[in-house]
Amino acid sequence: QMQLIESGGGLVQAGGSLRLSCAASGRNLGSYSMGWFRQAPGKEREFVACISWNGDTTYYADSAKGRFTISRDGAKTVYLQMNSLKPEDTAVYYCAADLTGIVRVIAEVYDYWGQGTQVTVSP
């Protein structure tokens, strides 16, 4: 069983940056595509970004395009660099792993999930 562990969340002012990390215990991430999702209070979980197993393909939600960058260092860690943060980016951010290795935006297809890390952006 793989466990995903997110880190890097915190409190930041609008316009600031954060870098989220997601690492796996129990196995490496080399064959998995990875996604980042977020859930704000009172809202459904929504897709943010995803990356293919080899890093060649990425895909972003419209809200993330131009501000967020997903990357991976091979089999170990997946990152979400978030710049120009806005108060509406406030949410719990989750990373997820997909056994198929391809980029997909639907949360239900992902096989493993982390516990989440809180990102709070103040005005």
TORGU-555860 format. One record per residue (C-alpha): residue in one letter; y, x, z. Coordinates in steps of 0.25 Angstrom, whole numbers, plus 2048, in hexadecimal, padded with zeros to 3 digits. Last residue first. Layout:
REM TORGU-555860
(pt 'A' (Y X Z))
...
This chain:
REM TORGU-555860
(pt 'P' (89E 7E8 804))
(pt 'S' (891 7ED 80C))
(pt 'V' (884 7F0 804))
(pt 'T' (877 7EF 80C))
(pt 'V' (86A 7F4 807))
(pt 'Q' (85E 7F1 810))
(pt 'T' (851 7F8 80D))
(pt 'G' (844 7F1 809))
(pt 'Q' (836 7F0 80E))
(pt 'G' (830 7F6 802))
(pt 'W' (828 7EE 7F7))
(pt 'Y' (81B 7F0 7F0))
(pt 'D' (815 7E9 7E4))
(pt 'Y' (821 7E4 7DC))
(pt 'V' (81E 7D8 7D3))
(pt 'E' (825 7CE 7DC))
(pt 'A' (832 7D6 7DB))
(pt 'I' (835 7D3 7CD))
(pt 'V' (83D 7DE 7C6))
(pt 'R' (832 7E6 7BF))
(pt 'V' (832 7F5 7BA))
(pt 'I' (824 7FA 7B7))
(pt 'G' (81B 802 7C0))
(pt 'T' (811 7F6 7C1))
(pt 'L' (80F 7F9 7D0))
(pt 'D' (81D 7F4 7D4))
(pt 'A' (824 7FA 7E0))
(pt 'A' (82F 7F4 7E8))
(pt 'C' (83C 7F8 7EF))
(pt 'Y' (844 7EF 7F7))
(pt 'Y' (853 7EE 7FA))
(pt 'V' (858 7E5 805))
(pt 'A' (865 7E0 800))
(pt 'T' (874 7E3 7FF))
(pt 'D' (876 7E5 7F0))
(pt 'E' (880 7DA 7F1))
(pt 'P' (88A 7E2 7F9))
(pt 'K' (88B 7EC 7ED))
(pt 'L' (885 7FA 7EB))
(pt 'S' (88C 803 7E1))
(pt 'N' (87F 80B 7E1))
(pt 'M' (871 809 7E4))
(pt 'Q' (866 813 7E2))
(pt 'L' (859 80D 7E3))
(pt 'Y' (84E 817 7E5))
(pt 'V' (83F 818 7E3))
(pt 'T' (837 822 7EA))
(pt 'K' (82A 82A 7E9))
(pt 'A' (822 829 7DC))
(pt 'G' (82C 82E 7D2))
(pt 'D' (83A 830 7D8))
(pt 'R' (83F 822 7D5))
(pt 'S' (84C 81B 7D0))
(pt 'I' (853 80E 7D1))
(pt 'T' (862 80E 7CE))
(pt 'F' (86C 804 7D3))
(pt 'R' (87B 802 7CF))
(pt 'G' (87B 800 7C0))
(pt 'K' (871 7F5 7C0))
(pt 'A' (86D 7F0 7CE))
(pt 'S' (873 7E1 7CD))
(pt 'D' (86D 7E0 7BF))
(pt 'A' (85F 7E3 7C5))
(pt 'Y' (85A 7F1 7C1))
(pt 'Y' (84E 7F6 7B9))
(pt 'T' (849 804 7B8))
(pt 'T' (83F 80B 7AE))
(pt 'D' (83B 819 7AD))
(pt 'G' (839 81B 7BC))
(pt 'N' (82A 81E 7BA))
(pt 'W' (825 812 7C2))
(pt 'S' (830 809 7BD))
(pt 'I' (83D 806 7C4))
(pt 'C' (843 7FA 7CA))
(pt 'A' (850 7F4 7CF))
(pt 'V' (857 7E9 7D7))
(pt 'F' (84E 7DD 7D7))
(pt 'E' (851 7D2 7E0))
(pt 'R' (84B 7CC 7ED))
(pt 'E' (850 7BE 7F0))
(pt 'K' (85D 7BC 7F8))
(pt 'G' (861 7B7 806))
(pt 'P' (863 7C5 80A))
(pt 'A' (863 7CF 7FF))
(pt 'Q' (856 7D4 7F9))
(pt 'R' (854 7E0 7F0))
(pt 'F' (84A 7E6 7E6))
(pt 'W' (847 7F4 7E2))
(pt 'G' (83C 7F6 7D8))
(pt 'M' (831 801 7D6))
(pt 'S' (827 803 7CB))
(pt 'Y' (81B 809 7D1))
(pt 'S' (812 814 7CB))
(pt 'G' (819 820 7D3))
(pt 'L' (81C 819 7E0))
(pt 'N' (814 821 7E9))
(pt 'R' (80A 81C 7F3))
(pt 'G' (809 819 802))
(pt 'S' (818 819 805))
(pt 'A' (822 816 7FA))
(pt 'A' (830 819 7F9))
(pt 'C' (83D 811 7F6))
(pt 'S' (84B 817 7F6))
(pt 'L' (858 810 7F6))
(pt 'R' (865 817 7F3))
(pt 'L' (872 811 7F7))
(pt 'S' (880 811 7F1))
(pt 'G' (88D 80C 7F5))
(pt 'G' (897 802 7ED))
(pt 'A' (896 7F8 7F8))
(pt 'Q' (894 7FF 806))
(pt 'V' (886 803 80A))
(pt 'L' (87C 7FF 815))
(pt 'G' (86E 804 813))
(pt 'G' (862 805 80B))
(pt 'G' (85B 813 808))
(pt 'S' (84D 810 80A))
(pt 'E' (841 808 804))
(pt 'I' (833 80A 808))
(pt 'L' (828 805 7FF))
(pt 'Q' (81A 804 805))
(pt 'M' (80D 806 7FC))
(pt 'Q' (800 800 800))
